[in-house]
């Protein structure tokens, strides 16, 4: 298994290439923050090989982050 910094860098690079077609730039940045802070999230993300499952999982992660943000 690759060291954590390499796996994390790989997942962020993969996210930029794979998700840029359907996520806004703001959503992609938020998702990268999720991968940066949650070691389990980037491992799960890289393990998701089914595109529809991966997209739904990404959307759930973003929705969970939005739910935790305080309203302004």
C-alpha positions in Angstrom: 0.0 0.0 0.0 1.3 3.5 -0.9 2.1 5.9 2.0 -0.8 8.1 3.0 0.5 11.3 1.4 0.8 9.5 -2.0 -2.7 8.0 -1.7 -4.2 11.3 -0.8 -2.5 13.1 -3.6 -3.6 10.4 -6.0 -7.2 10.7 -4.9 -7.2 14.5 -5.2 -5.7 14.3 -8.7 -8.3 11.6 -9.7 -11.1 13.7 -8.3 -10.1 16.7 -10.4 -10.0 14.6 -13.6 -13.1 12.5 -12.9 -15.5 14.8 -11.2 -14.9 18.1 -13.1 -17.5 17.2 -15.7 -20.4 17.3 -13.3 -19.4 19.2 -10.2 -19.1 22.9 -10.1 -15.7 24.3 -9.3 -16.9 25.2 -5.8 -18.3 21.7 -5.2 -15.0 20.2 -6.4 -13.0 22.3 -4.0 -15.3 21.3 -1.2 -14.9 17.7 -2.1 -11.1 18.0 -2.2 -11.3 19.5 1.3 -13.2 16.4 2.4 -10.5 14.1 0.9 -7.8 16.2 2.5 -9.3 16.0 6.0 -10.7 12.5 6.0 -8.3 9.6 5.5 -11.1 7.1 5.2 -13.0 9.2 2.7 -10.1 9.2 0.2 -9.6 5.5 0.6 -13.3 4.8 0.0 -13.4 7.2 -2.9 -10.5 5.5 -4.7 -12.1 2.1 -4.1 -15.4 3.1 -5.8 -15.2 1.7 -9.4 -18.8 2.0 -10.4 -19.3 5.6 -11.8 -22.9 5.9 -10.7 -22.1 4.7 -7.2 -19.1 7.0 -7.0 -21.1 10.0 -8.1 -23.9 9.3 -5.6 -21.3 8.8 -2.8 -19.6 12.1 -3.7 -23.0 13.9 -3.7 -23.8 12.4 -0.3 -20.4 13.6 1.1 -21.1 17.1 -0.2 -24.6 17.1 1.2 -23.4 16.0 4.6 -20.8 18.9 4.7 -23.5 21.4 3.6 -25.8 20.1 6.4 -23.1 20.8 9.0 -22.4 24.4 7.9 -24.2 27.0 9.9 -26.8 29.1 8.1 -25.9 32.8 7.5 
